């Protein structure tokens, strides 16, 4: 027997966490498993609904990791196919939620829509009841959505995005070879290629960041450039990390991207950026 929540949960933001908290509370009360049913890939990529513009807040692995960290017993990933997309809300509840995963209760967000018939939370209640399922609808938690978070990241409103996410926005990738320009001016950088090609990049510019690499966390400053170019200078670090995994967490947006007339001008600005980061670290 299981208490089930279902959705794409991109970002696992504060609104999603309200659903998860409700799921966990009911599961504990009933002595049942807490199960999250999510989908991959994103429905828009399968249905070709403005798929070219689609960007995500999480990779699949990141999403699963966050959900498990919140205490969910099981995260089941349902392949989203064109055939899957033809299921009505009633069919989904009957054959998947109840039939396959033993759901006794389904927890939904206030704005959830299910099935090819795009059933709202209000419309879902009698369908669930007719199938012998309890349905719990969560109340809205402010004006929070994955779309709003993406828009904030694209506009440089990092503080607002991080507040809605309940944690700093981050990217994971591999360190690749760059042009070595930073090293020649005393500011070596790790050039990062993101693992998830659909991850949204924050607005171009300079950021105070934290990185995790080689099992440790370091303060750093990161420049996000045109073409999703990511360069990170890790403070007090001089290890060879080419080809290694790295995670960059964006803590504070500092300035827009700039062009420089000379190497001296670039070097001077990087020193200003470094001092700005130090001020953030020490709360000055």
N, C-alpha and C positions, 0 to 999 in steps of 0.2 A: 504494500500500500504506500502511496506517495502523495505529498502535496506538491503541486506543479505550478511553476511560473514559466511563461513562454514569451519569446520575443527576440529581436536581434541584439539588443542591449549594447549598442555601440558606445563605447566610452565608460560603460557601467557608472554613469553619473549619479548625482544625489537623488534624482527622481527614480532611477532604476534601483538604487539602494533602499529606498523606501519600500519598493515591491519585495526586494530580497529580505529585508528585515521582517516584513509581514509573513512572508513564506516561512522563514526560520521559526518565528514565534508559533505559527499554527502547527507546523510539523512537530515541534517540541511538545506542544500541548496535546497533540493527538498520538504521539509516539510513532510517527511515520517518517519516512525519508523525505528530505527536501531535494527536489529535482528541478533543474533549470533546463528547459528545452530551447535551444537556440538554433540558428540557421547559418549555413555557409554554402556558397558565397552569398553576398548581399542580393536580395531579390531584384534590385534595379539592374544588376549586371546580367541576370538571366532573362528578365523581361524586357531588357533594352529600353529602360525608361530613364533617359538622360544619363546613361551609364558613363559617357565620356567625362562628365563633370563630377562623378562620384569620388569622394575621398572619405577615408575612414579614420576614426580616432584610435582604434585598436586593431592589431592583427588578431587572428583567431586564437593563437596561443596566449597572447596578452589578456584577452577577454576571459578565457578559461582560468588563467592564473588568478585574476582578480576575483572572479566568482568563488573559486575554491578558498581564497584567502578570507572571504567574508563568512565562511562556514558552511557553504552549500555541500550537501552530501554527494550529489552527482550532477555533472554537466554533460548533457547529451547533445551532440551536434547532428542536426538533421540536414542531409544534403538538399539544398533548395534547387529543384529542377522544374522544368516546364510542366511536367506531369504533377509534381507536388503542388504547383501553383494553381491547379484546377480544383483542389479540394475546397469544399465549403467549410465554414466554421463548424457546423454540426458534424460533418464527416471527420474533421481534424480532432475534435473533442472525443468522438466515439472511437475511432480506430487508432489514434495515436495517443492522446492524453490518457484516456481510460483503458483502451484495449491493449496497447503495447507497453505502457509504462505504469499501469495500475493506479492512475490518478483517482483520488477521492475528492480532491478540492483543487480548484484552479484559482490562482491569484493573478489579477490583471491590473495594469495601470489604468488611470482614468481615461487616457486617450488611446488605449490599445484598439487595434482593428485586426480581426482574424478572418482568414479564408478569402476565397476568390469573390465572395459576396460582401467583403469588407464590413463585417458585422462589428458594431460598436460595443463597448462594454455593457451599456444598457440593454442592447438587443441580445447580447450573449446570455444574460441571466436566465431567461425562460428556456433557452436551448439547453444550457447546462443542467437546469433543474429537470427537464424532460429526460435527460440521460442519467439522472441519479447523481449528478456531480454538484457539490457545493461550489459557489463562486463568491470570491471576495474581491471587491473593487477598492483599490487604494485611492485615497484623496490626493489631489495635486499638491506638489511641494514647490510652490512658486513657479515662476516662468523659466523652466529648465527643459532643454531638449538637446539632443545630439546636434541638430542643425544649428542651434544658437551657439553652441560651443565651437563648432567648426567656423562659424562666421566671426566669432571673437578671436580665434587664433589667426585667421586670415587678416584681421584688422589690427593686429598688435595689441589686443586687449587680453593679455596673458593672465593678469590677475583675476579677471572675471571668469575666464575659461577654467583656470585652476580651482577657483572656488566652487564652480558648478561640478567639476570632476571629483572634488574632495581629495585631490592629490595632484602633484605637478604633472603636466603633460610631458610625455617622454617618447623617444624613438629608440629603436634598437637596430643595430646594423653591424657591419664589419668595417674594420679600419683598412683603407686602401691607400695606395701610393698617390701622392699629390705632386705639385711642382716644386716642393721644397722651399718656396719663397719665404715662408714664415721663419724657417730655420736660419736663413741668411741675415735676418734682422733681429735675431734673438727672441723670436716668438714662435717656436715650433708648434705645428698643429697636427692633430689627427684628422684626416679626411675620412668621412664616414659615408658609406653607401647603405641606405636603409633596406632592411630585409623585406618589408611589406611595401610593394610598389604603389598601393593605393592609400598609404598613410598620408594624411594631410600634413604639410609642412607649415610651421608658424610663419607669420609675415617676415619678409626679408629684413635683416638688421642684426644688431648685436644683442646678446643675451648673457646674463649671469646664469650659469648652469651648474649642475652637479653630474658627474659621470661615474658609472660603475664599470670597472675593468680590472681584470686579474683578481676578482674577488673583493676589491676594496672600493670605497667611494672617495672621490676627490672633488674639490671646488675647481671650477673652470669658467672660461668665457668662450662663447660659441658665436660664430657668424653664420647666418643662413643667407646664402646668396641666390642669385638668379639661377634658374634651372635646378632648383632643389639641391644646391651645393652646400654641404655642411662641413665646417672646419672648426675644430675645438682645440683650444690651448688649455692644457691641464696644468694647474699650478703645482709647482714642486714635484714634477714628474718627468723622468727622462728615460723611460723604458722603451724598448723596441716592441711595439704592439701591432705591427702590420699583420693582417690576416686574422686578428683576434676579435671576439665579440665585444661590443661596447654598448652601453645604454646611456643616453643623454637625457637628463630631466631639466626642463626649462623652468627656471625659478623666477626670473625677472627680466622684462623687456627693457633695454637701456636706450637704444637709439636706432634710427633708420639706417639703411645701407647707404654707404657713402663712396664716392670716387675720389681719388687722390692724384695730385699733379706730380708727386715725387715720392720716392721711397722714404725720405725723411718725414714727409707729412703723414704717411701711413704709420710709420714707427711712432710718431708723436701721438697719433690718435689711439693706437693700441695701448700706449702707456696710460692715457686718460681712461680708457675702458678698464684696464687692469685696476686702477685706483678706484674706479666706480664700483667694481666688484668687491674690492677690499672693504669699502665703506658699507656695502650691503652685508658682508660676512660679519663685520664687527659692529653692525648696527649704528653706524655713525650718521 
